[in-house]
Amino acid sequence: MPGKQETGLGRLAAGSKDSIRKKLRNVRASMGVNEWRSGSLLIADRVFQIPEFRHASSVMLYLSMNDRHEVDTAPLIKRIAAVGNIRMFVPSVRGESLCAVPFNEGDPVVDGRFGQPEPAVQRPATQVMPQIVAVPAVAADRKGRRLGYGKGYYDCFVAGLRKRGGNPFVLALAFSFQLLDVLPEDPWDEKLDCIVTEDEVLRFQ
């Protein structure tokens, strides 16, 4: 995996979200296929050791954009399906909102508005309160902050769950080089409960 010194962001003290986003997306895109696959498998292994995940009855997780080398969620989907008693949901962009829709392993997908995979069959959105919400990250830091793609969909979705009385365990999946010391923060940013990389699990509860 690329190291922190290679990214030039090892001890970030200040900087715009856009500049960090651009830098780390480029670094992630340069990953070799083997290191991307092996890192994603290690992350899946670590996620399934988290008690909250292992005991959850409902999980929402993103369908990874593999051409951008997001952490591949296919290994997690396979494991969830094998357990058999966990309801699985994935995000779907409806208008200006992110909605949770049911998903099963093997369901056909199509490209969504921003290139993200979404279920090909547009099932009705649900008001489910998933116990686990696994989100992608361009970067994350050791204070529990997450940097996404800048649209704010996940922050709004998580904030909506919490306003409706939900208490989702929100975890970000990232490679170790995406984990920085500190990130810029905006008032609307929703904090993470956990970050999982191929090297470690950080908890903030």
Backbone torsions as a table, in degrees:
resi	resn	phi	psi	omega
1	MET	NA	146.0	175.4
2	PRO	-60.3	140.4	179.8
3	GLY	-88.2	169.9	-178.7
4	LYS	-64.5	-37.4	179.1
5	GLN	-64.8	-33.9	179.3
6	GLU	-67.0	-34.8	179.4
7	THR	-75.7	-21.5	-176.4
8	GLY	76.3	14.7	-175.8
9	LEU	-125.7	23.1	-174.3
10	GLY	-59.3	-40.8	179.9
11	ARG	-128.7	66.7	-178.2
12	LEU	-66.8	123.7	178.2
13	ALA	-103.7	-32.3	179.3
14	ALA	-160.8	160.0	179.0
15	GLY	156.5	154.9	-178.5
16	SER	-76.0	151.0	176.5
17	LYS	-60.0	-39.1	-178.2
18	ASP	-62.2	-40.6	-178.7
19	SER	-68.8	-39.5	177.9
20	ILE	-66.5	-43.5	180.0
21	ARG	-58.3	-47.7	-178.6
22	LYS	-63.1	-44.8	-178.3
23	LYS	-61.1	-49.7	-173.7
24	LEU	-76.4	-28.8	173.9
25	ARG	-64.9	-37.3	177.5
26	ASN	-67.1	-42.2	179.0
27	VAL	-63.3	-44.1	-179.7
28	ARG	-63.9	-39.1	-179.9
29	ALA	-65.0	-24.2	-178.0
30	SER	-84.4	-2.5	-180.0
31	MET	-61.5	143.9	171.5
32	GLY	-73.2	153.8	-177.2
33	VAL	-61.1	-41.1	-177.6
34	ASN	-65.1	-42.2	-179.7
35	GLU	-71.2	-33.1	175.9
36	TRP	-64.3	-46.2	-179.1
37	ARG	-66.7	-46.2	-177.8
38	SER	-66.5	-39.8	177.2
39	GLY	-63.4	-40.6	179.0
40	SER	-64.0	-39.2	177.7
41	LEU	-64.7	-41.7	178.2
42	LEU	-63.3	-40.2	178.6
43	ILE	-64.2	-42.7	177.4
44	ALA	-59.4	-41.5	178.1
45	ASP	-59.3	-44.4	-178.0
46	ARG	-68.8	-38.9	179.6
47	VAL	-59.9	-41.0	-176.7
48	PHE	-75.1	-5.9	173.1
49	GLN	-90.9	-8.8	-179.4
50	ILE	-76.3	123.2	-175.5
51	PRO	-55.3	-42.3	-178.7
52	GLU	-60.6	-37.4	-180.0
53	PHE	-73.4	-44.2	-176.3
54	ARG	-62.9	-30.9	-176.3
55	HIS	-103.0	6.6	-177.4
56	ALA	-74.4	149.5	174.3
57	SER	-104.2	-13.5	177.9
58	SER	-144.8	134.3	-176.7
59	VAL	-135.3	134.7	170.3
60	MET	-113.8	127.5	177.0
61	LEU	-143.0	152.3	-176.9
62	TYR	-76.1	154.2	170.4
63	LEU	-91.8	118.6	-167.6
64	SER	-71.0	143.9	171.3
65	MET	-87.2	91.5	-172.3
66	ASN	-69.5	-26.3	177.2
67	ASP	-68.1	-19.8	176.3
68	ARG	-100.1	3.8	178.9
69	HIS	59.0	36.4	164.6
70	GLU	-61.9	155.1	174.1
71	VAL	-53.3	124.0	-175.4
72	ASP	-70.7	123.6	-179.7
73	THR	-93.2	-1.7	180.0
74	ALA	-57.0	-42.2	177.5
75	PRO	-61.7	-35.9	177.3
76	LEU	-68.3	-42.4	179.1
77	ILE	-60.1	-42.7	179.5
78	LYS	-61.8	-42.4	-179.0
79	ARG	-68.8	-40.5	178.0
80	ILE	-61.2	-44.2	179.5
81	ALA	-62.5	-37.2	-178.8
82	ALA	-67.9	-34.3	178.1
83	VAL	-63.6	-43.6	170.9
84	GLY	88.9	-17.7	-176.7
85	ASN	-118.3	20.4	178.0
86	ILE	-111.7	122.0	175.4
87	ARG	-74.1	132.3	-175.3
88	MET	-113.8	137.1	177.6
89	PHE	-132.1	153.4	176.2
90	VAL	-131.8	158.9	179.8
91	PRO	-79.2	146.0	173.5
92	SER	-138.1	131.6	-179.8
93	VAL	-82.3	120.0	177.7
94	ARG	-121.8	108.9	-176.0
95	GLY	65.2	-119.9	178.7
96	GLU	-107.9	18.8	-177.0
97	SER	-124.6	155.7	173.2
98	LEU	-100.2	128.4	-178.3
99	CYS	-121.2	154.7	175.9
100	ALA	-94.5	128.5	177.4
101	VAL	-127.0	147.2	-179.8
102	PRO	-63.3	149.5	-179.0
103	PHE	-149.4	141.6	173.8
104	ASN	-124.3	148.9	177.6
105	GLU	-54.8	133.3	178.7
106	GLY	93.1	-9.5	176.8
107	ASP	-60.2	137.4	178.7
108	PRO	-66.4	148.1	-180.0
109	VAL	-128.0	159.6	175.2
110	VAL	-134.0	165.9	176.6
111	ASP	-74.5	131.4	175.8
112	GLY	-84.8	-168.5	-173.6
113	ARG	-58.4	-35.8	-176.1
114	PHE	-107.0	16.8	-179.8
115	GLY	90.0	-2.0	-179.3
116	GLN	-79.1	140.7	176.5
117	PRO	-65.7	139.0	174.9
118	GLU	-138.6	156.2	177.9
119	PRO	-56.5	135.9	-179.9
120	ALA	-67.1	-35.4	177.1
121	VAL	-89.6	116.4	-176.1
122	GLN	-80.3	86.9	177.5
123	ARG	-72.7	157.1	178.4
124	PRO	-61.3	140.0	174.4
125	ALA	-66.8	153.6	-176.8
126	THR	-122.7	153.3	177.4
127	GLN	-90.1	23.4	-179.7
128	VAL	-57.1	148.4	174.4
129	MET	-108.0	83.9	-177.4
130	PRO	-61.3	138.8	179.4
131	GLN	-72.1	-31.6	178.5
132	ILE	-120.9	133.4	171.3
133	VAL	-124.2	109.5	179.1
134	ALA	-97.7	123.9	-172.4
135	VAL	-120.4	151.5	174.4
136	PRO	-78.1	164.9	178.2
137	ALA	-146.6	138.5	167.0
138	VAL	-81.2	-35.9	175.1
139	ALA	-155.6	161.0	173.9
140	ALA	-147.4	163.1	178.3
141	ASP	-129.9	175.1	-173.4
142	ARG	-81.5	9.5	172.6
143	LYS	-105.6	-1.0	179.8
144	GLY	93.2	15.9	176.4
145	ARG	-90.3	150.9	179.0
146	ARG	-128.0	140.8	173.4
147	LEU	-113.9	118.8	178.6
148	GLY	-102.6	-146.0	-176.3
149	TYR	-91.8	0.3	172.2
150	GLY	98.3	1.1	-179.2
151	LYS	-89.8	-23.1	177.1
152	GLY	81.3	9.7	-176.2
153	TYR	-62.4	-46.0	-177.3
154	TYR	-68.7	-38.9	177.7
155	ASP	-60.2	-44.8	179.4
156	CYS	-64.9	-39.9	-179.3
157	PHE	-63.8	-48.5	-179.3
158	VAL	-65.0	-42.3	178.2
159	ALA	-60.0	-39.2	178.6
160	GLY	-63.8	-41.9	176.7
161	LEU	-60.0	-44.4	-177.2
162	ARG	-68.7	-35.1	177.8
163	LYS	-67.4	-30.1	179.2
164	ARG	-85.8	8.0	176.3
165	GLY	95.0	3.8	177.6
166	GLY	-77.0	158.9	178.6
167	ASN	-134.0	64.1	-175.8
168	PRO	-69.4	143.8	172.4
169	PHE	-88.6	108.8	-172.4
170	VAL	-100.1	119.5	179.5
171	LEU	-125.8	141.2	178.1
172	ALA	-103.5	140.0	176.9
173	LEU	-104.5	125.5	-176.3
174	ALA	-153.6	154.1	172.0
175	PHE	-81.1	157.5	-171.8
176	SER	-59.2	-32.7	-178.8
177	PHE	-72.4	-12.5	176.9
178	GLN	-86.9	-6.7	-178.9
179	LEU	-92.0	111.7	-176.7
180	LEU	-106.2	169.1	-179.8
181	ASP	-72.1	-40.8	-179.1
182	VAL	-155.0	145.2	177.7
183	LEU	-122.9	153.4	171.1
184	PRO	-60.8	153.4	-176.7
185	GLU	-134.5	140.3	173.4
186	ASP	-113.2	157.5	-175.7
187	PRO	-60.2	-27.8	-176.6
188	TRP	-87.6	-3.1	-179.4
189	ASP	-69.3	128.5	177.0
190	GLU	-89.3	131.2	-179.1
191	LYS	-73.8	152.4	176.9
192	LEU	-88.3	156.6	170.1
193	ASP	-94.1	-21.9	-172.9
194	CYS	-162.2	146.4	171.2
195	ILE	-125.9	133.6	-179.8
196	VAL	-120.9	122.8	172.0
197	THR	-118.4	178.2	177.4
198	GLU	-69.3	-14.5	-177.2
199	ASP	-104.8	-25.8	-172.7
200	GLU	-160.9	165.3	173.5
201	VAL	-121.3	122.8	177.4
202	LEU	-108.8	131.0	179.2
203	ARG	-116.1	147.4	-177.4
204	PHE	-126.4	14.5	177.1
205	GLN	-91.4	NA	NA
